[in-house]
Amino acid sequence: MRSLTYVSSARVPLSETELEGLLREVRAWNAEHGLTGMMLYSDGNFIQSLEGAPDDVEVAFGRITDDPRHHGILVMLDHEVAERAFPTQTMGYRRSSTRALGIEGFTDFLQDPAGAVGRGRAGSAPDILLRSFLPPDHADVLAPRAAGA
């Protein structure tokens, strides 16, 4: 199982309607290809984690890098994992606004990051962010797999 996390910026900030459309599109594509993950959007910036079969993650990430809405794409984590961190989410979503958009999975993560991150062992910044999306009893699923495991 491959887990890839990247950050990018939108060339033009997305409206609520555009974000909702993007989520519908991404969730449908991910469901069709067996991918799960999460996306955080704040003031024109994205952090997204994709997980699934290595070839499927590669195709999805290729679509992202070819998407003219993105620029400044930087891969933060790319490794093999033993199991999915987001097994039930074709694309979990969080936005920095305190006003929920009526989108399933919405949370005010950026309004209270200390409360969300305060669990699990410390790691890289992306690892800490990803851990904040997980219940405490699933934090270890982000640990890289040992060779031959």
CYANA upper distance limits for C-alpha pairs under 8 A (distance plus 0.5 A):
  1 MET  CA     51 GLU  CA      7.37
  1 MET  CA     52 GLY  CA      5.85
  1 MET  CA     53 ALA  CA      5.79
  1 MET  CA     54 PRO  CA      6.88
  1 MET  CA     80 GLU  CA      5.99
  1 MET  CA     81 VAL  CA      5.94
  1 MET  CA     82 ALA  CA      6.91
  1 MET  CA     83 GLU  CA      7.16
  1 MET  CA     84 ARG  CA      7.98
  2 ARG  CA     51 GLU  CA      5.98
  2 ARG  CA     52 GLY  CA      6.03
  2 ARG  CA     53 ALA  CA      6.49
  2 ARG  CA     54 PRO  CA      5.63
  2 ARG  CA     57 VAL  CA      7.51
  2 ARG  CA     78 ASP  CA      7.72
  2 ARG  CA     79 HIS  CA      6.28
  2 ARG  CA     80 GLU  CA      5.00
  2 ARG  CA     81 VAL  CA      6.52
  3 SER  CA     49 SER  CA      7.43
  3 SER  CA     50 LEU  CA      6.22
  3 SER  CA     51 GLU  CA      4.90
  3 SER  CA     52 GLY  CA      7.35
  3 SER  CA     57 VAL  CA      8.30
  3 SER  CA     77 LEU  CA      7.93
  3 SER  CA     78 ASP  CA      6.20
  3 SER  CA     79 HIS  CA      6.02
  3 SER  CA     80 GLU  CA      6.54
  3 SER  CA     81 VAL  CA      6.99
  4 LEU  CA     49 SER  CA      6.07
  4 LEU  CA     50 LEU  CA      5.77
  4 LEU  CA     51 GLU  CA      6.92
  4 LEU  CA     57 VAL  CA      7.97
  4 LEU  CA     75 VAL  CA      7.86
  4 LEU  CA     76 MET  CA      8.19
  4 LEU  CA     77 LEU  CA      5.99
  4 LEU  CA     78 ASP  CA      4.81
  4 LEU  CA     79 HIS  CA      7.11
  5 THR  CA     47 ILE  CA      7.59
  5 THR  CA     48 GLN  CA      6.02
  5 THR  CA     49 SER  CA      4.64
  5 THR  CA     50 LEU  CA      6.84
  5 THR  CA     75 VAL  CA      6.52
  5 THR  CA     76 MET  CA      6.02
  5 THR  CA     77 LEU  CA      5.49
  5 THR  CA     78 ASP  CA      6.90
  5 THR  CA    126 PRO  CA      8.14
  6 TYR  CA     47 ILE  CA      6.20
  6 TYR  CA     48 GLN  CA      6.10
  6 TYR  CA     49 SER  CA      7.11
  6 TYR  CA     73 ILE  CA      7.22
  6 TYR  CA     74 LEU  CA      5.94
  6 TYR  CA     75 VAL  CA      4.67
  6 TYR  CA     76 MET  CA      5.61
  6 TYR  CA     77 LEU  CA      7.40
  7 VAL  CA     45 ASN  CA      7.87
  7 VAL  CA     46 PHE  CA      5.94
  7 VAL  CA     47 ILE  CA      4.84
  7 VAL  CA     48 GLN  CA      6.97
  7 VAL  CA     72 GLY  CA      8.26
  7 VAL  CA     73 ILE  CA      6.20
  7 VAL  CA     74 LEU  CA      5.85
  7 VAL  CA     75 VAL  CA      7.02
  7 VAL  CA     76 MET  CA      7.56
  8 SER  CA     45 ASN  CA      6.39
  8 SER  CA     46 PHE  CA      5.72
  8 SER  CA     47 ILE  CA      7.10
  8 SER  CA     70 HIS  CA      6.70
  8 SER  CA     71 HIS  CA      6.38
  8 SER  CA     72 GLY  CA      5.67
  8 SER  CA     73 ILE  CA      4.84
  8 SER  CA     74 LEU  CA      6.87
  9 SER  CA     44 GLY  CA      6.20
  9 SER  CA     45 ASN  CA      4.82
  9 SER  CA     46 PHE  CA      6.43
  9 SER  CA     70 HIS  CA      6.16
  9 SER  CA     71 HIS  CA      5.94
  9 SER  CA     72 GLY  CA      6.47
  9 SER  CA     73 ILE  CA      7.68
 10 ALA  CA     14 LEU  CA      7.81
 10 ALA  CA     44 GLY  CA      5.61
 10 ALA  CA     45 ASN  CA      6.57
 10 ALA  CA     46 PHE  CA      8.05
 10 ALA  CA     69 ARG  CA      5.94
 10 ALA  CA     70 HIS  CA      5.33
 10 ALA  CA     71 HIS  CA      6.81
 11 ARG  CA     44 GLY  CA      8.28
 11 ARG  CA     68 PRO  CA      8.17
 11 ARG  CA     69 ARG  CA      5.93
 11 ARG  CA     70 HIS  CA      6.40
 11 ARG  CA     71 HIS  CA      6.79
 12 VAL  CA     44 GLY  CA      7.54
 12 VAL  CA     69 ARG  CA      7.61
 13 PRO  CA     43 ASP  CA      7.33
 13 PRO  CA     44 GLY  CA      5.06
 14 LEU  CA     18 GLU  CA      6.16
 14 LEU  CA     19 LEU  CA      6.59
 14 LEU  CA     44 GLY  CA      7.23
 15 SER  CA     19 LEU  CA      6.67
 16 GLU  CA     20 GLU  CA      6.66
 16 GLU  CA    101 LEU  CA      7.95
 17 THR  CA     21 GLY  CA      6.72
 18 GLU  CA     22 LEU  CA      6.56
 19 LEU  CA     23 LEU  CA      6.62
 20 GLU  CA     24 ARG  CA      6.78
 20 GLU  CA    103 ILE  CA      8.04
 21 GLY  CA     25 GLU  CA      6.72
 22 LEU  CA     26 VAL  CA      6.52
 23 LEU  CA     27 ARG  CA      6.34
 23 LEU  CA     91 MET  CA      7.85
 24 ARG  CA     28 ALA  CA      6.70
 25 GLU  CA     29 TRP  CA      6.76
 26 VAL  CA     30 ASN  CA      6.41
 26 VAL  CA     90 THR  CA      8.40
 26 VAL  CA     91 MET  CA      7.66
 27 ARG  CA     31 ALA  CA      6.50
 27 ARG  CA     90 THR  CA      5.63
 27 ARG  CA     91 MET  CA      6.14
 28 ALA  CA     32 GLU  CA      6.75
 28 ALA  CA     90 THR  CA      8.29
 29 TRP  CA     33 HIS  CA      6.82
 30 ASN  CA     34 GLY  CA      6.34
 30 ASN  CA     35 LEU  CA      5.17
 30 ASN  CA     36 THR  CA      7.02
 30 ASN  CA     90 THR  CA      6.17
 30 ASN  CA     91 MET  CA      8.10
 31 ALA  CA     35 LEU  CA      6.63
 31 ALA  CA     36 THR  CA      8.09
 31 ALA  CA     90 THR  CA      6.30
 33 HIS  CA     56 ASP  CA      7.06
 34 GLY  CA     52 GLY  CA      6.93
 34 GLY  CA     53 ALA  CA      8.25
 34 GLY  CA     56 ASP  CA      8.26
 35 LEU  CA     50 LEU  CA      7.21
 35 LEU  CA     51 GLU  CA      6.15
 35 LEU  CA     52 GLY  CA      5.42
 35 LEU  CA     53 ALA  CA      8.13
 35 LEU  CA     56 ASP  CA      7.77
 35 LEU  CA     57 VAL  CA      7.73
 35 LEU  CA     90 THR  CA      6.67
 36 THR  CA     50 LEU  CA      6.46
 36 THR  CA     51 GLU  CA      5.86
 36 THR  CA     52 GLY  CA      7.10
 36 THR  CA     84 ARG  CA      8.20
 36 THR  CA     86 PHE  CA      6.44
 36 THR  CA     87 PRO  CA      6.70
 36 THR  CA     88 THR  CA      7.60
 36 THR  CA     89 GLN  CA      5.87
 36 THR  CA     90 THR  CA      4.75
 36 THR  CA     91 MET  CA      6.37
 37 GLY  CA     48 GLN  CA      7.82
 37 GLY  CA     49 SER  CA      5.62
 37 GLY  CA     50 LEU  CA      5.10
 37 GLY  CA     51 GLU  CA      6.33
 37 GLY  CA     85 ALA  CA      8.06
 37 GLY  CA     86 PHE  CA      5.89
 37 GLY  CA     87 PRO  CA      8.27
 37 GLY  CA     89 GLN  CA      6.55
 37 GLY  CA     90 THR  CA      6.46
 37 GLY  CA     91 MET  CA      5.41
 37 GLY  CA     92 GLY  CA      6.61
 38 MET  CA     48 GLN  CA      6.16
 38 MET  CA     49 SER  CA      5.84
 38 MET  CA     50 LEU  CA      7.46
 38 MET  CA     86 PHE  CA      7.80
 38 MET  CA     89 GLN  CA      7.75
 38 MET  CA     90 THR  CA      8.18
 38 MET  CA     91 MET  CA      5.19
 38 MET  CA     92 GLY  CA      4.58
 38 MET  CA     93 TYR  CA      6.13
 39 MET  CA     46 PHE  CA      7.35
 39 MET  CA     47 ILE  CA      6.28
 39 MET  CA     48 GLN  CA      4.79
 39 MET  CA     49 SER  CA      7.00
 39 MET  CA     91 MET  CA      6.98
 39 MET  CA     92 GLY  CA      6.49
 39 MET  CA     93 TYR  CA      5.38
 39 MET  CA     94 ARG  CA      6.92
 40 LEU  CA     46 PHE  CA      6.08
 40 LEU  CA     47 ILE  CA      5.73
 40 LEU  CA     48 GLN  CA      6.80
 40 LEU  CA     93 TYR  CA      6.28
 40 LEU  CA     94 ARG  CA      5.26
 40 LEU  CA     95 ARG  CA      6.30
 41 TYR  CA     45 ASN  CA      6.08
 41 TYR  CA     46 PHE  CA      5.14
 41 TYR  CA     47 ILE  CA      7.24
 41 TYR  CA     93 TYR  CA      8.42
 41 TYR  CA     94 ARG  CA      6.98
 41 TYR  CA     95 ARG  CA      5.57
 41 TYR  CA     96 SER  CA      7.34
 42 SER  CA     46 PHE  CA      7.13
 42 SER  CA     95 ARG  CA      6.35
 42 SER  CA     96 SER  CA      5.75
 42 SER  CA     97 SER  CA      8.34
 43 ASP  CA     96 SER  CA      8.32
 49 SER  CA    130 LEU  CA      8.47
 50 LEU  CA     57 VAL  CA      7.00
 51 GLU  CA     57 VAL  CA      6.89
 51 GLU  CA     84 ARG  CA      7.06
 51 GLU  CA     85 ALA  CA      8.45
 51 GLU  CA     86 PHE  CA      8.44
 52 GLY  CA     56 ASP  CA      7.05
 52 GLY  CA     57 VAL  CA      6.50
 52 GLY  CA     84 ARG  CA      7.99
 53 ALA  CA     57 VAL  CA      6.73
 54 PRO  CA     58 GLU  CA      6.66
 55 ASP  CA     59 VAL  CA      6.77
 56 ASP  CA     60 ALA  CA      6.69
 57 VAL  CA     61 PHE  CA      6.51
 58 GLU  CA     62 GLY  CA      6.56
 59 VAL  CA     63 ARG  CA      6.85
 60 ALA  CA     64 ILE  CA      6.94
 61 PHE  CA     65 THR  CA      6.70
 62 GLY  CA     66 ASP  CA      6.60
 63 ARG  CA     67 ASP  CA      6.58
 64 ILE  CA     70 HIS  CA      7.73
 65 THR  CA     70 HIS  CA      7.57
 65 THR  CA     71 HIS  CA      8.48
 65 THR  CA     73 ILE  CA      7.75
 76 MET  CA    126 PRO  CA      7.16
 77 LEU  CA    126 PRO  CA      7.87
 79 HIS  CA    144 PRO  CA      6.93
 80 GLU  CA    144 PRO  CA      6.58
 80 GLU  CA    145 ARG  CA      6.45
 81 VAL  CA    141 VAL  CA      7.55
 81 VAL  CA    142 LEU  CA      7.15
 81 VAL  CA    143 ALA  CA      7.30
 81 VAL  CA    144 PRO  CA      5.82
 81 VAL  CA    145 ARG  CA      5.60
 82 ALA  CA    141 VAL  CA      7.35
 82 ALA  CA    144 PRO  CA      8.12
 82 ALA  CA    145 ARG  CA      6.33
 83 GLU  CA    141 VAL  CA      6.52
 84 ARG  CA    141 VAL  CA      7.22
 85 ALA  CA    134 LEU  CA      7.65
 85 ALA  CA    138 HIS  CA      7.75
 85 ALA  CA    139 ALA  CA      8.42
 85 ALA  CA    141 VAL  CA      6.14
 85 ALA  CA    142 LEU  CA      6.87
 86 PHE  CA     92 GLY  CA      8.29
 86 PHE  CA    134 LEU  CA      8.22
 92 GLY  CA    105 GLY  CA      6.30
 92 GLY  CA    106 PHE  CA      8.47
 93 TYR  CA    104 GLU  CA      8.34
 93 TYR  CA    105 GLY  CA      6.25
 93 TYR  CA    106 PHE  CA      6.41
 93 TYR  CA    107 THR  CA      8.37
 94 ARG  CA    105 GLY  CA      7.64
 94 ARG  CA    106 PHE  CA      5.75
 94 ARG  CA    107 THR  CA      6.06
 94 ARG  CA    108 ASP  CA      7.46
 94 ARG  CA    109 PHE  CA      7.23
 95 ARG  CA    106 PHE  CA      7.63
 95 ARG  CA    107 THR  CA      7.60
 95 ARG  CA    108 ASP  CA      7.25
 95 ARG  CA    109 PHE  CA      7.91
 95 ARG  CA    110 LEU  CA      7.89
 96 SER  CA    108 ASP  CA      6.72
 96 SER  CA    109 PHE  CA      7.32
 96 SER  CA    110 LEU  CA      5.57
 96 SER  CA    111 GLN  CA      7.19
 97 SER  CA    108 ASP  CA      7.41
 97 SER  CA    110 LEU  CA      8.48
 97 SER  CA    111 GLN  CA      8.40
 98 THR  CA    108 ASP  CA      6.26
 98 THR  CA    111 GLN  CA      7.59
100 ALA  CA    106 PHE  CA      6.79
100 ALA  CA    107 THR  CA      7.87
100 ALA  CA    108 ASP  CA      8.48
101 LEU  CA    106 PHE  CA      8.03
102 GLY  CA    106 PHE  CA      8.04
108 ASP  CA    112 ASP  CA      7.41
109 PHE  CA    113 PRO  CA      6.04
109 PHE  CA    116 ALA  CA      7.25
112 ASP  CA    116 ALA  CA      7.18
113 PRO  CA    117 VAL  CA      6.50
114 ALA  CA    118 GLY  CA      6.42
116 ALA  CA    132 SER  CA      5.48
116 ALA  CA    133 PHE  CA      8.03
117 VAL  CA    128 ILE  CA      6.91
117 VAL  CA    129 LEU  CA      7.28
117 VAL  CA    131 ARG  CA      7.33
117 VAL  CA    132 SER  CA      5.19
118 GLY  CA    132 SER  CA      8.29
119 ARG  CA    131 ARG  CA      8.24
119 ARG  CA    132 SER  CA      8.05
119 ARG  CA    136 PRO  CA      6.93
120 GLY  CA    131 ARG  CA      7.74
120 GLY  CA    136 PRO  CA      7.36
120 GLY  CA    139 ALA  CA      6.59
120 GLY  CA    140 ASP  CA      8.38
122 ALA  CA    128 ILE  CA      6.99
123 GLY  CA    127 ASP  CA      6.22
123 GLY  CA    128 ILE  CA      6.40
124 SER  CA    128 ILE  CA      6.67
125 ALA  CA    129 LEU  CA      6.70
126 PRO  CA    130 LEU  CA      6.56
127 ASP  CA    131 ARG  CA      6.55
127 ASP  CA    142 LEU  CA      7.87
128 ILE  CA    132 SER  CA      6.89
129 LEU  CA    133 PHE  CA      7.69
130 LEU  CA    134 LEU  CA      7.69
131 ARG  CA    139 ALA  CA      6.20
131 ARG  CA    142 LEU  CA      8.02
134 LEU  CA    138 HIS  CA      6.56
134 LEU  CA    139 ALA  CA      6.58
135 PRO  CA    139 ALA  CA      7.29
145 ARG  CA    149 ALA  CA      6.83
